[in-house]
Amino acid sequence: MSNRLPFDKQVTIVSALAEGCSIRGIERMSDTHRDTIMDLGKRVGEACAKYLDQRMRNLKCRTMQVDELWAFVTKKQKNCLPADFKQGFGDAYTYVALDAETKLVPSFLVGKRDFTSTNRFLDDLSMRLVGRIQLSTDGLQFYQAAVERAWGVDIDYGQIVKTYQTPEKTEERRYSPPVVVRVDKSVLVGNPDEDEISTSLIEKQNHTCRMHCRRMARLTNAFSKKLENFRAAVALHFAYYNLVKFHTTIRCTPAMAAGVERSPLTVADLVFFSRQ
């Protein structure tokens, strides 16, 4: 039913979704049923995923940072029954790659935090980039083998592992960021610049994602109930981030800085993609 809404109203709803408003909040503000809002968000998000897949090609990014962003669908992993996993319930990790220079996110993938998803993500990232790059990741055990499979030795790759202090109080563990007590960097492939081995920028991008994608918010009831809706919401966020939202550091959109687009797109453009 979402395609029957006036175009201007669709743009308003998608803008609110992209800025992190809750679905029920948008329902009250726009006088539109939440099922219609979710249907619109899913349709536009899936169209955004296709557009990004087409446009994010032959990119000349040089310094990439990679990280995984945790969320869950319907239930947390510990509460899932064997039958729940077939429906995509449980942990949903979003793998994200960020270009340190242009702030572009050329690739992302929603999956489990396992060898299969890590391989799929880095294979996809490698096919979107041209030239030799420097890659930084955290210490996830699957990265090294996946990097060797995707690039072989044609890459400068380093890992950074942060050790955090364990808070004594339960409240501090839940609500306060842990204190970093040690940082270890290691060169695994090639000759990366050790000063550039970092995941700080991608961790800041994770914060941006949680602020703009309501389904990523922690300690709320805004989590996704269906995996396909979660994937669409993630795609909508990264389309909005890459194509529409001005980045204060580079004073333009990441897509403009990377040469993917000549001018900023609008939310109306994102809605229009779903009509094609």
Residue pairs with C-beta under 8 A, 6 or more apart in sequence:
1 35
1 36
1 39
2 10
2 36
2 37
2 39
2 40
2 43
3 43
3 275
5 13
5 32
5 36
5 40
7 268
7 271
9 30
9 32
10 40
10 44
10 271
11 267
11 268
11 271
12 30
13 26
13 30
13 32
13 37
13 40
13 41
14 40
14 41
14 44
14 236
14 267
14 270
14 271
15 267
16 25
16 26
16 29
16 30
17 23
17 26
17 37
17 41
17 214
17 233
17 236
18 212
18 236
18 237
18 240
18 244
18 267
18 270
19 212
20 211
20 212
20 213
20 214
20 217
21 29
21 214
22 214
22 222
23 34
23 37
23 38
23 41
23 214
23 222
24 34
26 32
26 34
26 37
27 33
27 34
27 37
30 37
38 229
41 229
41 232
41 233
41 236
42 228
42 229
42 232
43 232
43 274
44 232
44 236
44 270
44 271
44 273
44 274
45 231
45 232
45 233
45 234
45 235
45 236
45 239
46 232
46 235
46 274
47 270
47 273
47 274
47 276
48 235
48 236
48 238
48 239
48 270
48 273
49 231
49 232
49 235
49 239
50 273
51 239
51 273
52 235
52 238
52 239
52 242
55 255
55 260
55 261
56 106
56 107
56 128
56 260
57 128
58 128
58 130
59 99
59 104
59 106
59 128
59 129
59 130
59 258
59 260
60 129
60 130
60 131
60 258
60 259
61 99
61 101
61 102
61 104
61 106
61 129
61 133
61 258
62 99
62 101
62 131
62 133
62 134
63 99
63 100
63 101
63 133
63 134
63 136
63 196
64 97
64 98
64 99
64 100
64 125
64 129
64 133
64 134
64 135
64 136
65 97
65 98
65 100
65 135
65 136
65 137
65 198
65 199
65 200
65 201
65 202
66 95
66 96
66 97
66 98
66 121
66 122
66 125
66 135
66 136
66 137
66 143
66 199
66 202
67 95
67 96
67 137
67 138
67 199
67 202
67 203
67 206
68 93
68 94
68 95
68 96
68 113
68 138
68 140
69 93
69 94
69 95
69 96
69 206
69 209
69 210
69 216
70 91
70 92
70 93
70 113
71 91
71 92
71 93
71 94
71 215
71 216
71 223
71 224
71 230
72 89
72 90
72 91
72 92
72 223
73 88
73 89
73 90
73 92
73 223
73 224
73 225
73 226
73 227
73 230
74 84
74 87
74 89
74 90
74 223
74 224
74 225
74 226
75 84
75 89
75 90
76 90
76 91
77 90
77 91
80 89
80 90
84 90
87 227
88 226
88 227
88 228
89 227
91 112
91 113
92 110
92 111
92 112
92 224
92 227
92 230
93 110
93 111
93 112
93 113
93 117
94 108
94 109
94 110
94 209
94 216
94 234
95 107
95 108
95 109
95 110
95 111
95 117
95 118
95 121
96 105
96 107
96 108
96 202
96 205
96 206
96 209
97 105
97 106
97 107
97 108
97 121
97 125
97 202
98 104
98 105
98 201
98 202
98 205
99 105
99 106
99 254
99 258
100 196
100 198
100 201
101 257
102 250
102 254
102 257
102 258
103 201
103 205
103 247
103 249
103 250
103 254
103 257
104 242
104 254
104 255
104 257
104 258
104 260
105 205
105 238
105 241
105 242
105 254
106 125
106 128
106 129
106 258
107 121
107 124
107 125
107 128
108 121
108 234
108 235
108 238
109 117
109 120
109 121
109 124
110 227
110 230
110 231
110 234
111 117
111 120
111 121
113 140
114 142
115 142
115 145
115 146
118 140
118 142
118 143
118 146
119 142
119 145
119 146
119 149
119 150
121 146
122 143
122 146
122 147
122 149
122 150
123 146
123 149
123 150
125 150
126 150
126 151
132 154
132 155
132 156
133 155
133 156
134 155
134 156
134 157
134 158
134 190
134 192
134 193
134 196
135 147
135 151
135 155
135 156
135 157
135 158
135 192
136 157
136 158
136 159
136 160
136 192
136 196
136 197
136 198
136 199
137 143
137 147
137 157
137 159
137 160
137 199
138 159
138 160
138 161
138 162
138 199
139 159
139 160
139 161
143 159
144 159
144 188
147 155
147 157
147 188
147 189
148 189
151 157
151 189
153 189
153 190
155 189
155 190
156 189
156 190
156 191
156 192
156 193
157 187
157 188
157 189
157 190
157 192
158 185
158 186
158 187
158 188
158 192
158 194
158 197
159 185
159 186
159 188
159 197
160 183
160 184
160 185
160 186
160 197
160 198
160 199
161 183
161 184
161 185
161 186
162 180
162 182
162 183
162 184
163 180
163 181
163 182
163 183
163 184
164 178
164 179
164 180
164 181
165 178
165 179
165 180
165 181
166 173
166 178
167 173
167 176
167 178
174 219
185 194
185 197
187 194
187 197
208 241
209 216
209 237
209 241
210 216
210 217
210 218
212 237
212 240
212 241
213 233
213 234
213 236
213 237
214 220
214 222
214 233
215 222
215 223
215 224
215 229
215 230
215 233
215 234
224 230
224 233
236 270
239 270
240 267
240 270
241 254
242 253
242 254
242 255
242 260
243 253
243 255
243 261
243 264
243 265
243 269
243 270
244 253
244 264
244 265
244 266
244 267
244 269
244 270
245 253
246 252
246 253
246 264
247 253
247 254
247 257
250 257
252 264
253 261
253 264
253 265
255 261
255 265
256 262
256 263
256 264
